[in-house]
Amino acid sequence: MERTATAGPSGPPAPSGRPLPPDAAVDESADGGAAVAGVPVQVSQALYGMPQQRARGAVLGGGRAEPARSARPAAGIRGLRGLRPWRLLPSPTGTPFTFGYAALLAVTSLVARYADPVVVDALYQSSSTDVAHLVRAPLLVLPASALWIAGGVVSAYSLCFLLVLTALERRIGGLRTAGVFLFGHVLATLATEVPVGLAVLAGRLPGSSAHRLDYGISFGVAASLGALAGLLTPWLRWPLLTVFVGMLAQDLVAFDDPMTSCGHLIAVGLGVATWPVIRRWRRARLAESATAPGTA
């Protein structure tokens, strides 16, 4: 029920809730308010004796309207503030797996660049995933072959490694990213080397094919890129896959290194095959972030 002011013998009430002296001047305004000694009083909006809050566009003293203020910044400013290009690269706290792996690859690249060539060749041979080494020590050479970058840090796969694994780890976490990388690296290696070993046994290939030098991170990177594509929006996913697969197909047509080119295509297919799993991992990670302490 709205209260209305009623003038009595003691005079109208003051803004503070105390009665005015009988000789106080009261002016009635057109909007239903009252002005006592030049002070606006919104009688119909608040209880007597209660301080009144100023609303948006309220009338200030002297008849000047207060402009409404927006609590949110402009859309363009919000977009600029949302840009964080440094998140494209790994960090020790945000992406510890990618950061640590990149540091390890930087060390091995320096060894390959500056160490004695005889020592480097021996390291490559002991880390190679050719048929002969896979038969003798598969558990050693499979992880060891992923410690080297074919072509060094200046190769395209080194930059692709940083961008792809950083983006994937920020979405599904470090351990899961390591699992996707090893999944593609190991299976693509076996898918290319096992047929070579069978062909050597069948006499279709010479025995030297079993000692072919094979190492590098490219299979794991290709699988990680295929997996990451499943977490991107369609307008980015399909152009990325089209360009990458097109480059790999071009290498295969050139027939410079058909076994490696086939391995890259197989690795991308393995990454695409993980889409149902990594999408569940992504939803689980978002749920964990939503329930973590300190999240809004």
Salt bridges, closest charged atoms under 4 A:
GLU66 OE1 - ARG54 NH1 3.88
GLU66 OE2 - ARG69 NH1 2.83
ASP130 OD1 - HIS133 ND1 2.97
ASP257 OD1 - ARG212 NH2 2.77
